[in-house]
Amino acid sequence: MDWDEDKIDQAVLALLYFGLHEECRAWKGFDWGAMNRLHEKGLISDPVGKAKSVLLTEEGLAEARRLAELLFGNRG
């Protein structure tokens, strides 16, 4: 099956939002391809390195919040 990488990236970014700590850090336990694409889009810090978490940029944090509400919010 062909996967829509943009949708995967959106889901990963939304899930990073749920794992936030220290206001803008999230554990980087997701697919490396998606994490690299999010970094290339300027939404997170570089995931390559010894740190076990990444920083969400200001833009990334706002987009993560929006996507979390869109994908997982209670519309009821």
JOZI-V707023 format. One record per residue. N is the residue number from 1. PHI is phi in degrees with one decimal (NA if undefined). OMEGA is omega as a letter, one per 20 degrees, with the letter a starting at -180 (none if undefined). Layout:
n->{N	N}
phi->{PHI	PHI}
omega->{OMEGA	OMEGA}
This chain:
n->{1	2	3	4	5	6	7	8	9	10	11	12	13	14	15	16	17	18	19	20	21	22	23	24	25	26	27	28	29	30	31	32	33	34	35	36	37	38	39	40	41	42	43	44	45	46	47	48	49	50	51	52	53	54	55	56	57	58	59	60	61	62	63	64	65	66	67	68	69	70	71	72	73	74	75	76}
phi->{NA	-84.4	-102.3	-84.2	-62.1	-64.2	-67.8	-61.0	-60.2	-63.3	-65.0	-63.2	-62.3	-62.6	-68.7	-59.3	-59.4	-70.7	-99.3	-63.1	-143.5	52.1	72.8	-147.9	-105.7	-141.8	-64.2	-101.4	-89.8	-120.7	-48.6	-62.5	-60.9	-64.9	-62.6	-64.8	-64.2	-63.0	-65.9	-61.6	-82.2	80.1	-95.6	-138.7	-71.3	-60.8	-77.8	-82.2	145.2	-79.0	-61.2	-92.5	-138.2	-122.6	-95.9	-85.2	-70.3	-56.9	-65.1	-64.0	-64.4	-64.1	-69.3	-61.5	-61.6	-61.0	-67.9	-61.1	-65.6	-66.3	-82.2	-125.7	-69.5	-82.0	-88.3	-77.4}
omega->{r	a	r	a	r	r	r	a	r	r	r	r	r	r	r	r	a	a	a	r	a	r	a	r	r	r	a	a	a	r	a	r	r	a	r	r	r	r	r	r	r	a	r	r	a	a	a	r	a	a	a	r	r	r	r	r	r	r	a	r	r	a	r	r	a	a	r	r	a	a	a	a	r	a	a	none}
